Amino acid sequence: MAPEMKKKIGFIGLGQMGKWMALNLLQGNYELIVFDISENAMAFLTSRGAKKAKSAAELANLSDWIFLSLPDSNVTEEIIFGSKGIIRGSKNNQIVVDLGTSDHMWTKKTSAKLKESGICFSDAPVTGMEDRAEEASLTIMFGGDEKILEEVRPALEKIGNKIVYMGETGSGQLSKMINNVLFNVHLAALAEVMPMAVKLGLEPEKLAQVINTGSGQSFASRVFLPKILDNRFDHGYSMDDAYKDMVNICRISSNEKIPIPVVHAAFSTYQTALKSGYGKEDKGAMIKIFEKLLKVEFRKKEL
């Protein structure tokens, strides 16, 4: 029996995370067709052997499976349903997997809508930041038909080393939102407590060592405290881009009448940072609110 031909994968969204996921698929010997609004982003992949599509519709026509790595539901909506969107060139029973971060209710509605057009839509958001995307060690949270997961698993294993089946469509996005919100809460706590510690006379570098080797540590502290000490606020997604997770969970809290007081407090810190003009910086910049209030800085001592 002849070996099964590997699927042609279309990849849309070649940004900070997407370019590495696409590259790892390409290096995994998949035939890759790419599309992005940035010619430079596509050149990064086409120079390494990927084929370029002129539109999402053309990509859909050329692909067996389509992976999306887009910033939010609005962009994903346009890529799927726009005048040159996936739906204009799709095939019957085509598989579309959303690796980006979208609203889970939008995901459920979109999956039902696409099913009417013969498209199998699943959500598989990733977590791990850019370094893990490059290393192909992302965690992937899959929501949708488990049979679809098993079909695309070989490809997903090229971009992540932990794949968790979360349940029905939308559950992957819901899991990603919960993960991101906890990360934001940890950062909001660091933002208000670290300046207070400096105000009371503690040295930032020594305190960071204690926290990141003690029980107060978190992924947020390990990633961001060293960068804050170095006065760097350019790591990962900007607060503007990541704001949607806080909006979504607070909307769910309101709709379901579920109290989440700690999250709402962190949301206020987040909003204050945005109103203070720090939206283009990373989430670590939340600390600047309290530094300004207390007239201190959590930074390394100048030599």
Sequence and secondary structure as in RCSB ss.txt:
>XXXX:A:sequence
MAPEMKKKIGFIGLGQMGKWMALNLLQGNYELIVFDISENAMAFLTSRGAKKAKSAAELANLSDWIFLSLPDSNV
TEEIIFGSKGIIRGSKNNQIVVDLGTSDHMWTKKTSAKLKESGICFSDAPVTGMEDRAEEASLTIMFGGDEKILE
EVRPALEKIGNKIVYMGETGSGQLSKMINNVLFNVHLAALAEVMPMAVKLGLEPEKLAQVINTGSGQSFASRVFL
PKILDNRFDHGYSMDDAYKDMVNICRISSNEKIPIPVVHAAFSTYQTALKSGYGKEDKGAMIKIFEKLLKVEFRK
KEL
>XXXX:A:secstr
       EEEEE  STTHHHHHHHHHHTT EEEEE S HHHHHHHHTTT EE SSHHHHHHH SEEEE  SSHHH
HHHHHHSTTSGGGT  TTEEEEE S   HHHHHHHHHHHHTTTEEEEE  EESHHHHHHHT EEEEEES HHHHH
HHHHHHTTTEEEEEEEESTTHHHHHHHHHHHHHHHHHHHHHHHHHHHHHTT  HHHHHHHHTTSTT  HHHHHHH
HHHHTT   SSS HHHHHHHHHHHHHHHHHHT   HHHHHHHHHHHHHHHTT TTS GGGGHHHHHHHHT     
   
